[in-house]
Amino acid sequence: MDSLSTKHLEIIANDSGMSEETRSCPICSEQTVTPEHVGVHLQQLALFALPRSTGLEDDLVSDNNASVATADDLGRDRGDDSDMLSLPNENGRPPEAVYGVDFNDVGNVLADLDPHELASDKRHIDDDWSVVYNPKLPRQLSVELKHSIVGDSALYSVRFSSDGQYVAVGSAKSAAIYHVETGAKTAEFKLSDFDSKATYVRSVCFDPSGDYLSTASNTNIIGVFHVRTRTLKTTLTGHEHTVVSIDFIPQSKYLLSGSRDQTVRLWDVGTRAELLSLKVSSSVWAVRASPDGKLVAVGCGDGTAMIWALNGELLATLSGPAGHMAQIHSITFSPTGQQVVTASGDRTCKLWDIRDLQSGGGGGSRHTPLRTLKGHKARVRSANFTRDGQWVISGSWDEGIQLWNPVTGDAVSRINSSSYVRGVDTSPTGNCFATVNADERLRIWKLRQLSPTTNKDSE
């Protein structure tokens, strides 16, 4: 199925009497929008012409290993991957995003920069990656590769331990733990030990003590492993569909899980008891607990995010005309808990101010985004704050990791890789962050702050 081109959008806009900045969107009624905005709606509507599928994988293939496009993998009903209207090519790499938006006048699209054409202090070029620094801004950071670790299979998820000493990755049929400083693998856990139907680990999470690692695969079973003994401690069952995201409540033994069955559940890992079930209106793609353990952030397949209290009260809905237009792949709190950042299939990240909720207020109120981080050229799979809250790091299917100033909304730097990015996590204790790509590599990066006057390391 061919994507709608910018030319087609212009024809549609002209036929409907729209100017370059029309008075309002005829579909969502947002005021002062461009033809490209309407084009996004039209592309989403076009998904209803696609066939259905029951496949659960992110990258679906048919029985003869040929790529297939269906309403399920492209976003009908559940918002799954709704920004991708064409198929991965023969090398398994994603196609260009197809919204048709012209980013030529947007300074945050660092993917358009050729590292070879930049000044030497605005770039670094390595064998299979490069980094560029926004030439329109004073350079503030230095990004260095600490480890590049080849996995045994495709990697899907990544998460640091609470002490920052270890990082866990989810891959095809297993989860593994690596030592951040040395890069050595310290443990591996097989899905076959408890779930014969699972084919990959799409979410991993350490408990606050670091003694246990929890996994969510492409089934409805959650595994909990004892890290030291490398044995299965328990399983948690109750979800009626795929568990997509998990997170431990800080300083507790309670685990959050979000599923395509449109529920978020809270578990006591020690007793296996289900303590709470929150029903939402769409499939759940991301869950995260606040740093103080009092709030739960939820990202859904229809582009809606929500903030809940642990007593089951809905405090706020993060959506509306300025909200996301596709599924939310990740949602993360800032270190202070005063903001959350969402990453979406609409190619953007959004920052939301939730300070009014920290005292328990909100009453289900609708919030609008504080700022939109716009610059990726394909869906954004993950976004996280650094431990000091100074930066947001996002990973995208445009094969890049971008570093953002959350105050100004500027993209200050971009790491270019050779395959799409599936996950990003930041160390809670140090200046490292980790990424997993479709090239089966775990990369651990070091981030250095530069002196504003000398461009030298401030450490």
Secondary structure, 3 states (H helix, E strand, C coil): CCCCCHHHHHHHHHHCCCCCCCCECCCCCCECCCHHHHHHHHHHHHHHHCCCCCCCCCCCECCCCCECCCHHHHCCCCCCCCCCCCCCCCCCCCCCCCCCCCCCCCCCCHHHCCHHHCCHHHEEECCCCEEEECCCCCCCEEEEEEEEEECCCCEEEEEECCCCCEEEEEECCEEEEEECCCCCEEEEEEHHHCCCCCCCEEEEEECCCCCEEEEEECCCCEEEEECCCCEEEEEECCCCCCEEEEEECCCCCEEEEEECCCEEEEEECCCCEEEEEEECCCCEEEEEECCCCCEEEEEECCCCEEEEECCCCEEEEECCCCCCCCCEEEEEECCCCCEEEEEECCCEEEEEECHHHCCCCCCCEEECCCEEEECCCCCEEEEEECCCCCCEEEEECCCEEEEECCCCCCEEEEEECCCCEEEEEECCCCCEEEEEECCCEEEEEEEEEECCCCCCECC
